[in-house]
Amino acid sequence: MYDSLSNFAQTWGMIIFIVLFAAAAVYAFWPKNQDKFDEAARVPLEDADRPAAAEDRSSGADKDRSHD
């Protein structure tokens, strides 16, 4: 029982891994996604003091509180 279960898990585990790896590789090398990856590659080089998400939250929240 253990041997047959082990063989089944190893075989199908390898097949699933290969399929998922191939899907990730196709996604990464698809020409349509190049702009997205190029933009993400430039993020560390930008000269920002804090993350953009924090700026969006603080700018909207500060304006609302100043009128109270």
C-alpha positions in Angstrom: 0.0 0.0 0.0 2.8 2.5 0.9 4.7 1.8 -2.2 1.8 2.3 -4.5 0.7 5.5 -2.7 4.3 6.8 -2.8 4.7 6.1 -6.5 1.4 7.8 -7.2 2.3 10.9 -5.2 5.8 11.2 -6.7 4.6 10.8 -10.3 1.6 13.2 -10.1 3.5 15.6 -7.9 6.2 15.8 -10.5 3.7 16.3 -13.3 1.9 19.0 -11.4 5.2 20.8 -10.6 6.2 20.7 -14.3 2.8 22.1 -15.4 2.9 24.9 -12.8 6.5 25.7 -13.7 5.6 25.8 -17.4 2.7 28.1 -16.7 4.8 30.5 -14.7 7.5 30.5 -17.4 4.9 31.3 -20.1 3.4 34.1 -18.0 6.9 35.6 -17.3 8.0 35.5 -20.9 4.7 36.5 -22.5 5.4 39.7 -24.5 2.2 41.4 -23.2 3.6 41.3 -19.7 6.9 43.0 -20.5 5.8 46.5 -19.6 4.5 45.4 -16.2 7.8 43.7 -15.4 9.9 46.6 -16.7 7.9 49.0 -14.4 8.3 46.7 -11.4 12.1 46.5 -12.1 12.4 50.3 -11.9 10.5 50.6 -8.5 13.7 50.3 -6.3 15.4 53.0 -8.3 12.6 55.6 -7.8 13.4 58.4 -5.4 10.4 58.3 -3.0 10.5 58.9 0.7 7.6 56.5 1.4 5.5 54.0 -0.4 2.9 55.3 -2.9 0.1 53.5 -1.0 1.0 55.4 2.2 0.9 58.7 0.3 -2.5 58.0 -1.1 -4.0 57.2 2.3 -2.4 60.1 4.1 -3.3 62.8 1.5 -7.0 61.8 1.6 -7.2 61.4 5.4 -5.4 64.7 6.1 -7.8 66.7 4.0 -10.9 65.2 5.6 -9.6 65.8 9.2 -8.5 69.4 8.6 -12.1 70.5 8.1 -13.5 69.1 11.4 
